[in-house]
Amino acid sequence: MSDNIGKLLLRLMLGGMMLFHGIDKALHGIAFLKGIMHVHGLPEALAYGVFVGEILAPIFLIIGWQSRVWAGVIVVNMAFAVYLTQWSAMLKLGEHGAWAVETPMFYLLSALVVMFLGSGKYAIIRD
């Protein structure tokens, strides 16, 4: 039972915290992401994928529907985020001594854990 509660808490934490990033982008736009895509020679339309990775995926992760799939979407979303915005800081420390890419890697690795563990007992559809 305790591992099912742990899986639930992990899903709620990851989905809930990631959702704030998606809501921020929905409220303030993604023009900066389109610019980043352009700089890297990628189609600007890919920037809209952030809404899938930071709004849809977190919601479905929170309710526990196809958790492994939606966690995988977050992994891909965060891999793009790290590559496009944080790659130069990969081997650096931040202002207070933590890994400079600690936050995005926290999301990426947490989603990877959900992919491996699944949703647990407390989900709409267990996987």
C-alpha positions in Angstrom: 0.0 0.0 0.0 2.8 2.5 0.9 4.4 2.1 -2.6 1.0 3.0 -4.2 0.8 6.1 -2.0 4.3 7.0 -3.0 3.4 6.6 -6.7 0.4 8.8 -6.2 2.4 11.5 -4.4 5.0 11.4 -7.1 2.4 11.8 -9.8 0.6 14.7 -7.9 3.9 16.4 -7.2 5.3 16.1 -10.8 2.0 16.9 -12.5 1.0 19.7 -10.1 4.3 21.5 -10.3 4.7 21.1 -14.1 1.1 22.4 -14.6 2.2 25.8 -13.1 4.7 26.1 -15.9 2.1 25.3 -18.5 -0.5 27.7 -17.1 2.2 30.5 -17.1 2.8 29.8 -20.8 -0.9 29.8 -21.5 -1.3 33.1 -19.8 1.8 34.9 -21.1 2.3 33.2 -24.5 5.1 31.3 -26.0 6.8 33.9 -28.2 10.1 33.3 -26.5 9.9 29.6 -27.3 9.2 30.4 -31.0 12.3 32.5 -31.0 14.4 29.7 -29.4 13.1 27.3 -32.1 14.0 29.7 -34.8 17.6 30.1 -33.4 18.0 26.3 -33.4 16.6 26.0 -37.0 13.5 24.2 -35.9 9.9 25.0 -37.0 8.3 27.5 -34.8 5.2 25.3 -34.7 7.0 22.9 -32.4 6.8 25.5 -29.7 3.1 24.6 -29.4 4.0 21.2 -28.1 4.8 22.8 -24.8 1.0 22.9 -24.2 0.8 19.2 -24.5 3.9 18.6 -22.3 3.1 21.2 -19.7 -0.8 21.2 -19.5 -2.3 18.0 -20.9 0.4 15.6 -19.7 0.4 17.0 -16.1 -3.5 16.9 -15.9 -3.6 13.3 -17.1 -0.7 12.4 -14.8 -2.5 13.8 -11.8 -5.7 11.8 -12.5 -3.7 8.7 -13.4 -4.8 8.1 -16.9 -2.2 6.4 -19.1 0.5 7.7 -16.6 3.4 6.0 -18.3 2.6 7.5 -21.7 2.0 11.0 -20.3 5.2 10.8 -18.2 7.0 9.9 -21.4 5.6 13.1 -23.0 7.0 15.1 -20.1 10.4 13.4 -20.5 10.5 14.4 -24.2 9.2 17.9 -23.3 11.9 18.4 -20.7 14.7 16.9 -22.9 13.8 19.5 -25.5 13.8 22.2 -22.8 17.2 21.2 -21.5 18.7 21.0 -25.0 17.2 24.2 -26.2 17.7 26.4 -23.2 20.1 24.9 -20.7 22.6 22.8 -22.6 25.5 25.3 -22.1 24.9 25.1 -18.3 25.0 21.3 -18.2 28.4 21.1 -16.5 28.0 24.3 -14.4 26.9 25.1 -10.9 24.3 27.7 -10.1 24.6 30.8 -7.9 24.2 28.8 -4.7 26.3 25.8 -5.6 23.5 23.5 -7.0 23.7 22.0 -10.4 22.7 24.7 -12.9 20.1 22.5 -14.6 18.8 21.0 -11.4 15.2 22.0 -11.8 14.6 20.9 -15.4 16.5 17.7 -14.7 14.3 17.1 -11.6 11.2 17.2 -13.8 12.8 15.0 -16.5 14.1 12.4 -14.1 10.9 12.4 -12.0 8.9 11.7 -15.1 11.3 9.0 -16.1 10.6 7.3 -12.7 6.9 7.5 -13.3 7.4 5.8 -16.7 9.2 2.9 -15.0 6.9 2.6 -11.9 3.5 3.3 -13.5 0.6 5.0 -11.9 0.0 2.6 -8.9 -3.3 1.7 -7.4 -4.8 5.2 -7.0 -5.4 6.0 -10.7 -8.3 6.1 -13.1 -6.6 3.5 -15.3 -3.7 1.6 -13.6 -0.7 0.8 -15.8 
